[in-house]
Amino acid sequence: MESYDDQQLKDLLKSPATQRKGFEAMVRQYSEQLYWQVRRIVLVHEDADDVLQNALLKAWSSLSTFKGDSKLITWLTRIAINEALDFTRRQKKRQTLSADDTTLGLANKLMADKYFDGDETEAQLQEAIASLPEVQRTVFQMRYYDEMKYSDISEVLGTSEGGLKASYHIAVKKITEFFHRHD
Protein backbone atom coordinates (compact mmCIF):
# COMPACT_ATOMS: atom_id res chain seq x y z
CA MET A 1 0.00 0.00 0.00
CA GLU A 2 1.41 3.33 -1.06
CA SER A 3 2.11 5.93 1.64
CA TYR A 4 2.25 9.67 1.06
CA ASP A 5 3.70 12.54 3.00
CA ASP A 6 1.53 15.51 3.96
CA GLN A 7 2.47 17.65 0.95
CA GLN A 8 1.92 14.81 -1.52
CA LEU A 9 -1.56 14.24 -0.09
CA LYS A 10 -2.35 17.96 -0.27
CA ASP A 11 -1.25 18.03 -3.90
CA LEU A 12 -3.46 15.02 -4.71
CA LEU A 13 -6.42 16.63 -2.95
CA LYS A 14 -6.07 19.91 -4.84
CA SER A 15 -6.57 18.45 -8.29
CA PRO A 16 -10.07 17.23 -9.24
CA ALA A 17 -8.42 14.45 -11.27
CA THR A 18 -6.58 13.00 -8.23
CA GLN A 19 -8.81 14.20 -5.39
CA ARG A 20 -10.52 10.85 -4.84
CA LYS A 21 -7.21 8.96 -4.83
CA GLY A 22 -5.77 11.50 -2.37
CA PHE A 23 -8.77 11.25 -0.09
CA GLU A 24 -8.69 7.45 -0.09
CA ALA A 25 -4.97 7.50 0.73
CA MET A 26 -5.55 10.05 3.48
CA VAL A 27 -8.31 7.91 4.99
CA ARG A 28 -6.07 4.81 4.90
CA GLN A 29 -3.21 6.67 6.55
CA TYR A 30 -5.13 8.46 9.29
CA SER A 31 -8.29 6.47 10.05
CA GLU A 32 -6.88 4.38 12.86
CA GLN A 33 -5.35 7.38 14.64
CA LEU A 34 -8.59 9.34 14.25
CA TYR A 35 -10.66 6.35 15.40
CA TRP A 36 -8.78 6.17 18.71
CA GLN A 37 -9.05 9.91 19.27
CA VAL A 38 -12.81 9.68 18.73
CA ARG A 39 -13.15 6.45 20.73
CA ARG A 40 -11.58 8.03 23.79
CA ILE A 41 -14.26 10.71 23.68
CA VAL A 42 -17.35 8.65 22.86
CA LEU A 43 -16.08 5.40 24.49
CA VAL A 44 -18.29 2.89 22.66
CA HIS A 45 -16.89 1.19 19.54
CA GLU A 46 -20.04 1.45 17.43
CA ASP A 47 -20.48 5.13 18.31
CA ALA A 48 -16.82 5.81 17.49
CA ASP A 49 -17.26 4.16 14.08
CA ASP A 50 -20.33 6.28 13.35
CA VAL A 51 -18.68 9.51 14.51
CA LEU A 52 -15.56 8.77 12.47
CA GLN A 53 -17.65 8.12 9.35
CA ASN A 54 -19.47 11.42 9.88
CA ALA A 55 -16.16 13.22 10.37
CA LEU A 56 -14.74 11.74 7.17
CA LEU A 57 -17.88 12.70 5.25
CA LYS A 58 -17.56 16.22 6.61
CA ALA A 59 -13.89 16.30 5.59
CA TRP A 60 -14.78 15.13 2.06
CA SER A 61 -17.45 17.79 1.69
CA SER A 62 -15.10 20.45 3.13
CA LEU A 63 -12.09 19.73 0.93
CA SER A 64 -12.70 22.87 -1.11
CA THR A 65 -12.43 25.00 2.04
CA PHE A 66 -9.19 23.40 3.28
CA LYS A 67 -6.53 26.04 2.69
CA GLY A 68 -3.57 23.78 3.37
CA ASP A 69 -2.09 26.03 6.07
CA SER A 70 -2.05 23.23 8.65
CA LYS A 71 -1.11 19.58 8.44
CA LEU A 72 -3.85 17.32 7.14
CA ILE A 73 -3.88 15.30 10.35
CA THR A 74 -4.41 18.50 12.35
CA TRP A 75 -7.34 19.49 10.13
CA LEU A 76 -8.84 15.99 10.28
CA THR A 77 -8.34 15.78 14.04
CA ARG A 78 -10.16 19.08 14.52
CA ILE A 79 -13.11 17.78 12.46
CA ALA A 80 -13.15 14.39 14.23
CA ILE A 81 -12.93 15.84 17.73
CA ASN A 82 -15.64 18.39 17.01
CA GLU A 83 -17.87 15.60 15.68
CA ALA A 84 -17.16 13.50 18.79
CA LEU A 85 -17.88 16.42 21.13
CA ASP A 86 -21.09 17.23 19.25
CA PHE A 87 -22.10 13.57 19.56
CA THR A 88 -21.49 13.53 23.33
CA ARG A 89 -23.46 16.77 23.75
CA ARG A 90 -26.39 15.27 21.84
CA GLN A 91 -26.18 12.10 23.95
CA LYS A 92 -26.23 14.12 27.18
CA LYS A 93 -29.30 16.03 26.02
CA ARG A 94 -31.11 12.77 25.28
CA GLN A 95 -30.32 11.17 28.59
CA THR A 96 -32.73 11.72 31.42
CA LEU A 97 -30.35 10.35 34.06
CA SER A 98 -28.27 12.72 36.12
CA ALA A 99 -24.58 13.03 35.28
CA ASP A 100 -23.70 11.13 38.47
CA ASP A 101 -25.90 8.16 37.53
CA THR A 102 -24.43 8.12 34.04
CA THR A 103 -20.85 8.24 35.33
CA LEU A 104 -21.46 5.48 37.88
CA GLY A 105 -22.57 3.11 35.16
CA LEU A 106 -19.71 3.88 32.79
CA ALA A 107 -17.23 1.35 34.21
CA ASN A 108 -19.88 -1.39 34.08
CA LYS A 109 -20.83 -0.39 30.53
CA LEU A 110 -17.20 -0.50 29.41
CA MET A 111 -16.55 -3.87 31.06
CA ALA A 112 -19.59 -5.26 29.20
CA ASP A 113 -18.44 -3.84 25.82
CA LYS A 114 -17.03 -6.74 23.78
CA TYR A 115 -14.58 -4.34 22.09
CA PHE A 116 -13.21 -3.00 25.39
CA ASP A 117 -9.94 -4.77 26.10
CA GLY A 118 -8.95 -2.97 29.29
CA ASP A 119 -9.11 -4.13 32.86
CA GLU A 120 -11.07 -2.71 35.77
CA THR A 121 -8.44 -0.03 36.43
CA GLU A 122 -8.70 1.16 32.83
CA ALA A 123 -12.48 1.23 33.16
CA GLN A 124 -12.13 3.34 36.32
CA LEU A 125 -9.72 5.66 34.51
CA GLN A 126 -12.29 6.09 31.75
CA GLU A 127 -14.91 6.80 34.41
CA ALA A 128 -12.62 9.44 35.97
CA ILE A 129 -11.96 11.01 32.57
CA ALA A 130 -15.68 11.02 31.76
CA SER A 131 -16.34 12.97 34.96
CA LEU A 132 -14.13 15.84 33.75
CA PRO A 133 -15.56 18.93 32.08
CA GLU A 134 -15.45 18.68 28.28
CA VAL A 135 -12.37 20.85 27.66
CA GLN A 136 -10.29 19.22 30.40
CA ARG A 137 -11.33 15.77 29.20
CA THR A 138 -10.39 16.50 25.60
CA VAL A 139 -7.04 18.09 26.49
CA PHE A 140 -6.19 15.22 28.84
CA GLN A 141 -7.00 12.59 26.22
CA MET A 142 -5.02 14.31 23.48
CA ARG A 143 -2.00 14.82 25.73
CA TYR A 144 -2.06 11.55 27.68
CA TYR A 145 -3.16 9.04 25.04
CA ASP A 146 -2.02 10.67 21.81
CA GLU A 147 1.05 12.33 23.36
CA MET A 148 0.31 15.44 21.34
CA LYS A 149 2.40 18.56 21.89
CA TYR A 150 0.59 21.51 23.43
CA SER A 151 1.26 23.48 20.24
CA ASP A 152 -0.57 20.84 18.17
CA ILE A 153 -3.46 20.66 20.64
CA SER A 154 -3.64 24.45 20.55
CA GLU A 155 -3.96 24.36 16.76
CA VAL A 156 -6.65 21.66 16.85
CA LEU A 157 -8.73 23.26 19.61
CA GLY A 158 -7.98 26.89 18.78
CA THR A 159 -6.91 27.83 22.32
CA SER A 160 -3.73 29.08 23.96
CA GLU A 161 -0.98 26.71 25.05
CA GLY A 162 -1.01 28.22 28.55
CA GLY A 163 -4.70 27.51 28.94
CA LEU A 164 -4.20 23.96 27.69
CA LYS A 165 -1.39 23.32 30.16
CA ALA A 166 -3.58 24.55 33.00
CA SER A 167 -6.49 22.40 31.82
CA TYR A 168 -4.26 19.34 31.61
CA HIS A 169 -2.81 19.79 35.08
CA ILE A 170 -6.24 20.40 36.61
CA ALA A 171 -7.52 17.27 34.85
CA VAL A 172 -4.62 15.20 36.24
CA LYS A 173 -5.37 16.52 39.72
CA LYS A 174 -9.08 15.66 39.41
CA ILE A 175 -8.31 12.16 38.11
CA THR A 176 -5.89 11.58 40.99
CA GLU A 177 -8.55 12.74 43.45
CA PHE A 178 -11.08 10.42 41.77
CA PHE A 179 -8.82 7.42 42.37
CA HIS A 180 -8.21 8.45 46.00
CA ARG A 181 -11.97 8.64 46.61
CA HIS A 182 -12.53 5.22 45.00
CA ASP A 183 -9.79 3.26 46.78
Backbone bond lengths (Angstrom), bond angles and torsions (degrees), N, CA, C in turn:
res aa  C-N    CA-C-N  psi(-1)  N-CA   C-N-CA  omega(-1)  CA-C   N-CA-C  phi
1 M - - - 1.453 - - 1.535 108.93 -
2 E 1.290 115.55 129.64 1.449 121.61 -176.93 1.536 111.10 -74.16
3 S 1.334 115.35 137.92 1.455 121.27 178.86 1.528 108.55 -116.24
4 Y 1.323 115.45 143.65 1.457 120.96 -177.40 1.516 110.07 -123.33
5 D 1.328 115.66 150.10 1.453 117.68 172.04 1.532 108.42 -84.02
6 D 1.319 115.53 173.34 1.463 121.15 -174.50 1.530 112.49 -56.82
7 Q 1.323 117.34 -45.78 1.459 120.24 -177.82 1.522 111.77 -67.16
8 Q 1.328 117.31 -38.32 1.463 120.01 177.60 1.529 110.93 -62.13
9 L 1.323 115.92 -42.42 1.469 119.68 177.87 1.524 110.64 -63.32
10 K 1.323 116.76 -44.33 1.470 120.14 179.27 1.522 110.94 -59.29
11 D 1.337 115.65 -41.83 1.471 119.76 178.99 1.530 110.99 -63.19
12 L 1.336 116.71 -42.84 1.464 120.48 178.04 1.532 111.20 -62.88
13 L 1.313 116.53 -38.93 1.471 121.24 -177.57 1.526 112.64 -71.88
14 K 1.314 117.48 -25.18 1.466 121.07 -178.38 1.524 112.69 -70.46
15 S 1.308 115.94 -37.47 1.463 120.67 -174.17 1.530 110.70 -88.81
16 P 1.328 117.51 127.46 1.471 119.91 177.16 1.537 112.50 -56.09
17 A 1.324 117.30 -30.64 1.466 121.30 -177.84 1.532 112.24 -70.09
18 T 1.351 116.63 -29.21 1.473 120.04 -176.58 1.528 112.98 -117.37
19 Q 1.326 116.39 4.93 1.464 120.82 -175.32 1.530 112.64 -58.80
20 R 1.313 116.65 -45.15 1.466 120.43 -178.82 1.532 111.17 -63.74
21 K 1.320 116.67 -44.30 1.464 121.53 177.61 1.531 110.20 -60.78
22 G 1.317 116.81 -43.63 1.459 121.64 178.74 1.514 112.16 -63.06
23 F 1.322 115.65 -42.17 1.463 119.70 -179.69 1.525 110.46 -65.98
24 E 1.321 116.75 -44.40 1.463 120.49 179.01 1.527 111.15 -61.22
25 A 1.324 116.78 -41.23 1.468 120.71 177.56 1.522 110.88 -65.04
26 M 1.323 116.28 -41.95 1.460 121.34 178.88 1.530 110.51 -61.76
27 V 1.313 116.74 -44.03 1.466 121.22 178.77 1.526 110.29 -62.00
28 R 1.332 117.25 -44.93 1.476 120.45 178.29 1.522 111.41 -59.94
29 Q 1.321 116.24 -42.34 1.464 120.44 -175.81 1.521 113.44 -73.08
30 Y 1.324 118.05 -33.52 1.462 119.75 -169.68 1.524 115.26 -114.43
31 S 1.321 118.74 -8.13 1.466 120.39 -174.67 1.519 113.68 -58.21
32 E 1.314 117.14 -45.65 1.464 118.64 -177.03 1.529 111.28 -63.35
33 Q 1.313 116.76 -45.47 1.461 120.94 178.48 1.530 110.51 -60.26
34 L 1.322 117.00 -44.91 1.462 121.02 179.39 1.530 110.99 -65.56
35 Y 1.346 116.09 -40.10 1.462 119.87 178.63 1.529 110.59 -55.50
36 W 1.324 117.33 -47.38 1.471 119.61 -176.67 1.521 111.84 -69.84
37 Q 1.322 117.79 -32.20 1.462 119.17 175.18 1.528 110.24 -65.30
38 V 1.318 116.56 -42.68 1.468 121.65 178.04 1.525 110.27 -68.15
39 R 1.305 117.58 -43.91 1.471 122.16 -176.42 1.516 111.33 -60.18
40 R 1.327 116.63 -37.81 1.468 119.12 178.98 1.528 112.20 -66.78
41 I 1.312 116.79 -21.70 1.466 120.18 178.63 1.522 111.12 -89.31
42 V 1.328 117.13 -45.69 1.467 119.82 -174.90 1.526 112.91 -94.12
43 L 1.334 117.46 -17.05 1.469 126.72 173.01 1.527 116.87 73.36
44 V 1.291 119.59 -38.54 1.461 121.32 -174.66 1.535 109.63 -94.71
45 H 1.326 115.90 133.22 1.466 122.28 -175.74 1.529 112.46 -52.87
46 E 1.321 117.40 -51.77 1.462 120.57 -176.26 1.529 111.06 -61.86
47 D 1.330 116.22 -40.81 1.469 120.07 177.81 1.527 110.71 -64.66
48 A 1.328 116.46 -40.76 1.465 120.46 179.37 1.530 110.54 -62.47
49 D 1.328 116.76 -42.02 1.465 120.40 176.76 1.528 111.21 -59.44
50 D 1.329 116.12 -46.48 1.469 120.59 -179.61 1.529 111.24 -63.04
51 V 1.327 116.10 -45.76 1.466 120.17 -178.98 1.524 110.33 -63.56
52 L 1.335 116.79 -41.90 1.460 119.90 179.21 1.529 110.73 -62.94
53 Q 1.320 117.26 -42.84 1.472 120.06 177.78 1.525 110.91 -60.14
54 N 1.331 116.32 -43.73 1.469 120.12 177.81 1.524 111.21 -62.19
55 A 1.330 116.54 -40.60 1.465 120.90 179.89 1.534 110.21 -64.60
56 L 1.318 116.65 -42.13 1.467 119.84 179.91 1.532 111.27 -67.61
57 L 1.334 116.63 -37.77 1.466 119.66 175.02 1.527 110.82 -62.53
58 K 1.322 115.27 -41.50 1.466 119.72 178.48 1.531 110.33 -64.44
59 A 1.329 116.51 -40.32 1.469 120.23 178.50 1.534 110.11 -62.74
60 W 1.330 116.04 -44.53 1.476 120.15 179.43 1.524 110.44 -59.05
61 S 1.327 116.12 -46.73 1.463 119.10 -177.41 1.531 112.59 -73.61
62 S 1.335 116.97 -14.17 1.470 121.02 -179.24 1.518 113.11 -103.89
63 L 1.315 117.47 5.49 1.474 119.61 -177.96 1.521 112.47 -53.90
64 S 1.306 116.98 -38.32 1.469 119.92 -177.18 1.528 112.14 -66.56
65 T 1.334 117.07 -21.55 1.470 119.77 -179.65 1.525 112.41 -94.92
66 F 1.338 117.66 -8.49 1.463 120.46 178.45 1.518 108.91 -72.64
67 K 1.325 116.14 117.43 1.462 121.48 -175.42 1.522 112.81 -83.54
68 G 1.330 116.92 -19.56 1.454 119.70 -179.82 1.510 114.42 86.51
69 D 1.349 117.02 9.96 1.465 120.66 179.96 1.532 111.99 -71.64
70 S 1.311 116.62 -32.23 1.466 120.68 -179.13 1.520 109.50 -107.75
71 K 1.322 115.90 171.68 1.456 120.27 174.93 1.526 108.17 -67.92
72 L 1.306 116.21 151.39 1.467 120.21 178.42 1.519 111.28 -60.23
73 I 1.326 117.00 -41.57 1.468 118.91 -178.53 1.527 110.59 -64.01
74 T 1.304 118.12 -33.98 1.466 121.19 177.74 1.522 109.62 -65.62
75 W 1.314 116.52 -46.14 1.464 122.06 178.86 1.522 110.52 -61.81
76 L 1.328 116.86 -47.05 1.466 120.96 179.48 1.526 111.64 -64.61
77 T 1.311 116.61 -40.03 1.466 120.52 179.12 1.520 110.35 -62.39
78 R 1.324 116.72 -42.49 1.467 120.34 178.70 1.528 110.20 -59.60
79 I 1.327 116.75 -44.80 1.471 120.93 179.33 1.528 110.05 -63.71
80 A 1.335 116.93 -47.87 1.468 121.28 -176.92 1.521 111.85 -63.89
81 I 1.313 117.35 -43.21 1.465 120.19 -179.30 1.521 110.49 -67.89
82 N 1.319 117.22 -40.72 1.467 119.18 176.72 1.522 111.42 -62.36
83 E 1.325 116.97 -40.15 1.471 120.42 176.67 1.527 110.39 -63.09
84 A 1.331 116.83 -43.23 1.467 120.78 -179.77 1.526 111.08 -64.81
85 L 1.320 116.60 -42.15 1.472 119.80 178.86 1.527 111.05 -66.87
86 D 1.323 116.83 -40.09 1.468 119.83 176.04 1.523 110.32 -61.48
87 F 1.322 116.83 -41.79 1.461 121.70 178.49 1.537 110.56 -60.35
88 T 1.331 116.99 -46.78 1.479 119.25 -178.69 1.528 110.66 -66.07
89 R 1.319 117.42 -35.74 1.478 119.52 177.21 1.529 110.39 -64.15
90 R 1.337 116.41 -43.10 1.467 119.40 178.54 1.527 110.85 -64.26
91 Q 1.325 116.75 -39.23 1.468 120.70 178.62 1.529 110.73 -62.80
92 K 1.313 116.43 -42.94 1.474 120.42 -179.54 1.524 110.96 -63.81
93 K 1.332 116.60 -38.25 1.461 119.92 179.03 1.519 111.15 -65.18
94 R 1.330 116.22 -35.51 1.468 120.86 -178.39 1.520 113.04 -74.84
95 Q 1.303 115.85 -27.63 1.463 118.58 -175.95 1.523 110.76 -77.28
96 T 1.307 115.03 138.89 1.454 119.58 178.11 1.524 111.21 -98.93
97 L 1.332 116.90 -9.29 1.460 120.53 178.16 1.512 109.85 -74.27
98 S 1.304 116.68 156.62 1.459 120.28 175.41 1.522 108.50 -73.61
99 A 1.307 116.97 161.81 1.467 121.19 179.81 1.524 110.81 -59.88
100 D 1.323 118.07 -36.67 1.463 121.25 179.59 1.523 110.85 -64.03
101 D 1.318 117.99 -44.26 1.463 121.37 179.26 1.523 110.96 -63.78
102 T 1.328 116.09 -38.87 1.456 120.32 179.71 1.521 110.15 -66.33
103 T 1.326 117.09 -45.17 1.454 121.46 -178.98 1.520 111.28 -64.61
104 L 1.320 118.35 -40.05 1.458 121.21 -179.61 1.517 111.79 -61.06
105 G 1.294 117.92 -33.82 1.450 120.75 -178.30 1.518 114.22 -86.55
106 L 1.318 118.09 -5.62 1.448 121.02 -175.29 1.522 112.41 -63.88
107 A 1.312 118.35 -46.52 1.471 120.87 -179.54 1.523 110.31 -60.02
108 N 1.335 116.61 -43.63 1.467 119.71 178.73 1.527 110.99 -64.26
109 K 1.327 116.54 -40.16 1.466 120.99 179.86 1.533 110.10 -63.75
110 L 1.331 116.18 -43.22 1.460 119.56 179.40 1.521 112.02 -65.04
111 M 1.329 116.69 -42.33 1.463 120.41 -178.75 1.536 110.41 -64.43
112 A 1.323 117.34 -27.83 1.462 121.47 179.82 1.534 112.40 -84.84
113 D 1.345 117.36 -15.70 1.466 121.79 -179.14 1.532 109.37 -71.18
114 K 1.325 117.22 121.14 1.471 120.56 -176.56 1.526 112.00 -65.93
115 Y 1.327 118.21 -18.31 1.463 121.22 179.16 1.523 112.50 -91.97
116 F 1.331 117.45 -7.72 1.464 121.15 179.71 1.515 108.18 -81.70
117 D 1.323 116.93 120.64 1.459 119.19 -176.85 1.529 112.39 -111.20
118 G 1.319 117.41 16.09 1.450 120.87 178.93 1.511 112.02 -88.67
119 D 1.317 114.96 175.43 1.456 120.25 176.89 1.528 108.96 -100.72
120 E 1.311 115.61 -171.65 1.461 120.02 -177.64 1.529 112.23 -63.25
121 T 1.327 116.95 -35.77 1.466 120.18 178.39 1.519 110.61 -64.24
122 E 1.325 116.68 -41.98 1.466 120.36 177.53 1.526 110.20 -63.57
123 A 1.318 116.66 -39.49 1.463 120.29 178.31 1.533 109.99 -63.61
124 Q 1.338 116.58 -39.76 1.471 119.49 177.91 1.527 110.69 -67.64
125 L 1.332 116.53 -37.30 1.465 119.40 176.62 1.529 109.78 -61.21
126 Q 1.327 116.44 -44.20 1.466 119.91 178.23 1.528 111.25 -62.18
127 E 1.323 115.68 -36.63 1.465 120.50 177.17 1.527 110.16 -64.76
128 A 1.340 116.29 -42.99 1.468 120.97 178.33 1.522 110.64 -63.43
129 I 1.324 116.48 -43.28 1.468 120.81 179.44 1.528 110.21 -64.32
130 A 1.328 116.29 -40.94 1.469 120.19 -179.45 1.525 111.86 -64.24
131 S 1.326 116.95 -24.51 1.463 120.06 -179.27 1.531 112.51 -79.60
132 L 1.332 116.89 -9.34 1.468 120.83 -179.69 1.521 110.86 -76.82
133 P 1.326 116.42 152.66 1.473 119.05 171.25 1.537 109.03 -60.75
134 E 1.308 115.99 154.83 1.466 122.82 -172.38 1.528 114.32 -50.43
135 V 1.323 117.55 -49.02 1.467 120.45 -176.64 1.521 110.60 -65.52
136 Q 1.333 117.04 -47.05 1.461 119.90 179.27 1.521 111.27 -61.15
137 R 1.324 116.45 -41.04 1.461 121.26 179.56 1.524 110.44 -61.65
138 T 1.311 117.31 -47.04 1.458 121.59 -177.80 1.526 111.02 -65.15
139 V 1.324 117.35 -45.65 1.463 121.20 179.15 1.528 110.31 -62.29
140 F 1.327 116.82 -44.57 1.461 120.33 179.93 1.529 110.34 -59.66
141 Q 1.314 117.24 -46.96 1.458 120.81 -177.70 1.529 111.91 -63.72
142 M 1.315 116.65 -42.18 1.456 119.63 -179.14 1.527 111.28 -67.52
143 R 1.315 116.36 -37.39 1.471 120.56 -178.26 1.530 111.11 -79.39
144 Y 1.319 117.54 -46.45 1.458 122.19 -174.22 1.531 111.92 -75.23
145 Y 1.307 117.25 -51.85 1.460 120.72 -175.82 1.526 112.97 -82.31
146 D 1.313 116.86 -44.91 1.465 120.43 -175.14 1.523 112.42 -91.16
147 E 1.337 116.20 -9.42 1.465 122.76 -179.64 1.527 111.69 52.80
148 M 1.332 114.45 38.86 1.465 119.62 179.74 1.518 109.87 -75.54
149 K 1.320 115.58 147.09 1.462 121.35 174.96 1.525 107.85 -72.75
150 Y 1.332 115.36 151.83 1.462 119.27 178.47 1.533 110.99 -59.12
151 S 1.331 116.80 -34.85 1.474 119.01 179.94 1.527 111.01 -63.86
152 D 1.342 116.87 -37.91 1.473 119.96 178.50 1.525 111.25 -71.16
153 I 1.328 116.25 -40.58 1.473 119.93 177.59 1.521 109.49 -62.52
154 S 1.323 115.67 -40.78 1.461 121.11 179.05 1.522 110.94 -59.41
155 E 1.327 116.31 -41.14 1.469 120.16 179.43 1.530 111.08 -67.99
156 V 1.334 116.85 -40.52 1.463 120.89 -179.23 1.522 110.93 -67.18
157 L 1.338 115.96 -46.45 1.468 119.99 -174.42 1.531 113.78 -91.55
158 G 1.319 116.67 -11.56 1.462 119.69 178.89 1.515 113.82 68.62
159 T 1.350 116.75 36.40 1.461 121.23 178.39 1.522 109.89 -129.34
160 S 1.322 116.13 169.63 1.463 120.34 -177.39 1.524 111.62 -74.68
161 E 1.328 115.60 151.73 1.461 120.37 178.24 1.527 111.15 -64.04
162 G 1.324 117.00 -38.16 1.463 120.70 179.23 1.518 111.69 -61.03
163 G 1.321 116.19 -44.07 1.457 120.61 178.03 1.515 111.77 -64.24
164 L 1.332 116.53 -37.58 1.462 121.10 178.83 1.524 111.21 -66.17
165 K 1.332 116.20 -42.18 1.463 119.97 179.07 1.525 110.29 -61.95
166 A 1.321 116.09 -42.36 1.467 120.01 178.36 1.523 110.32 -63.79
167 S 1.318 117.09 -44.68 1.467 120.93 179.14 1.525 111.39 -60.69
168 Y 1.322 116.78 -41.65 1.460 120.57 179.77 1.523 111.05 -63.46
169 H 1.312 116.55 -47.29 1.465 119.81 -177.29 1.529 111.94 -67.22
170 I 1.309 117.18 -36.06 1.469 120.23 175.61 1.529 109.47 -66.46
171 A 1.323 117.17 -40.33 1.466 121.19 178.30 1.524 110.59 -61.65
172 V 1.325 117.44 -44.77 1.467 121.55 178.87 1.527 110.04 -60.31
173 K 1.323 116.03 -42.36 1.469 120.29 179.51 1.537 110.51 -62.94
174 K 1.328 116.99 -44.41 1.467 120.97 -179.73 1.527 111.46 -65.64
175 I 1.320 117.36 -38.23 1.468 120.94 178.86 1.526 109.84 -66.81
176 T 1.325 116.35 -42.06 1.470 120.69 176.92 1.522 110.37 -60.31
177 E 1.326 116.45 -45.08 1.470 120.64 178.30 1.530 110.93 -62.85
178 F 1.322 117.64 -38.26 1.462 122.24 177.50 1.531 110.14 -57.67
179 F 1.335 116.51 -47.05 1.458 120.00 -179.20 1.530 111.61 -67.27
180 H 1.322 117.70 -35.63 1.479 120.20 176.65 1.518 111.55 -64.97
181 R 1.324 117.03 -37.67 1.478 120.85 178.24 1.516 112.24 -70.94
182 H 1.336 117.92 -26.52 1.457 121.42 -175.15 1.532 113.26 -105.89
183 D 1.318 116.87 20.36 1.473 120.17 175.95 1.504 111.72 -74.04
